[in-house]
Amino acid sequence: MTVQLCEQVQTDWFRTRAELLGEVRTDGPLTWLRDPDGISLMFPERLPADDLARGCRWASSVGLSIGVWLGLRADSRPLAAAGFERG
């Protein structure tokens, strides 16, 4: 099994949960998946600051935290600039 396949399986699972229990939002290259446990951003390839900021405002407005799953090649600097921490 490849890393890419593992990422796809994880994304499919989170997306299915969001479709059944919450909401799926797409903003630019980012797809936000909301379920009862929070909001997830699954393996984004790019993290444009404006799109990231809109997602953060949405999460704040509904009182949910955001979890971001990053691939091996993802640049995490935009997340750090937006106040995210590894964890």
N, C-alpha and C positions, 0 to 999 in steps of 0.2 A: 504494500500500500504506500502510495506517495504522500508527501506532505500536502500537495495540492488536493488530492482526493480527500484527505482528512479534513482540510479546510472546507471543502464543498459539503461533506456530510454534516459537519457542525453547523454550517450556514443553513443548509436545508432544514435541519431540526429546529433551529431558532426561528426561521422564517415560518415554518408550519405552525409553531406555537403562537407566533404573532398574528398570523392570519386567522387562527381559530379563537384566540383569547384576547387579542388586543388590536394592534394597528401596524401597518407597514407604511412608511413614508420614504419617498425618494427625493433627495435634494442634491442636484448636480450629480457628482459621482458617488455620493453617499446614500446608503440605504439604512434607515433607522428601523429597528424592530422592537416594538413595544409589546410586552406581555405583563402579567401580574407581578413579575419579579423585578421589572425595571426596563430600561431601554438598552439595546445592544447595537453596536456598530461592528459589523462582521467583515474582517479582513479587507479594509479599504486599500486600494492601490494608491490613491491620492487623498490628501486631507486639506482641501482649500479652506483657508481661515474663515471666510464668510459663511460657507456651508456648515462648517463645524460650529460656528457661533450661533447660527439659527437652531441647530439641533440642541445645543446647550440651553438656549432660551426656552425651547419647547419642553425639555426635561424639567427645567426649573419650574415652569408654569404648571406642570402636572405633579410636581413633588416627587419625581423619580430620579434615581441615580442612573448613570450611564456606564456601561462596561464596553470596552473596546478590545476586540480580538485583532491582533496584528500578525500579518504574515512575516516571513523571514526577511523580505526585502523592503518592508515598509519603513518610511522615514517618520520616526516618532516625534520629531522636533515640533511640528504644529500642535500636537497634543500637549506637550510640555508648555508651549507658549499660551495655550488656552487654560492652563491650570491643572491638567491631568497629571496623575502620579502613577507609576508602576505599582501594581499590586495584585 
